[in-house]
Amino acid sequence: MSEEQPAPEVLPAAVVVASNRAAAGVYADETGPLIVEALRGWGFSVEAPAVVPDGDPVGEAIAAAIAAGARVVLTTGGTGLTPTDRTPEATRPLLDREVPGLAEAIRAHGAAQGVPTAVLSRGLAGVAGSCLIVNLPGSRGGVKDGLAVLEPVLRHAVEQVVGSDH
């Protein structure tokens, strides 16, 4: 007779969409809902994405999610080279330490999928208190590539942030 494993803890998560046009209502964001669906499928508790303009509002939304108890915050958008792409700059001051392997793996996976511009993403990954933050690109394809990298490691990484056993 096998013992039933307890269900994994439902961890709170948040999604922040960095998009001037989506925040202004020019078009509907399509990347945030993809991330929310993935996180829910992986056993995280997550509300609708916060859609904010590029720049300082991104950092404010991440900080608010951390203050509300999020254990993981995934952002989308604002990681490219245009003058308004400021998500890494809004994220970095919040981090206690970076997790460069995650960001590097996301870029490498995108490039391996035949998207040479994936290497232009400046997204960061790191830890702020007990929260793991990962910047994903703003395109649907970039988000899907990032989620493919995160799926097998995200829960373990989030548990490790607070010192859970291996």
Salt bridges, closest charged atoms under 4 A:
GLU30 OE1 - ARG140 NH1 3.81
GLU89 OE2 - ARG122 NH1 2.65
GLU98 OE2 - ARG92 NE 3.03
ASP145 OD1 - HIS109 NE2 3.98
GLU159 OE2 - ARG155 NH1 3.61
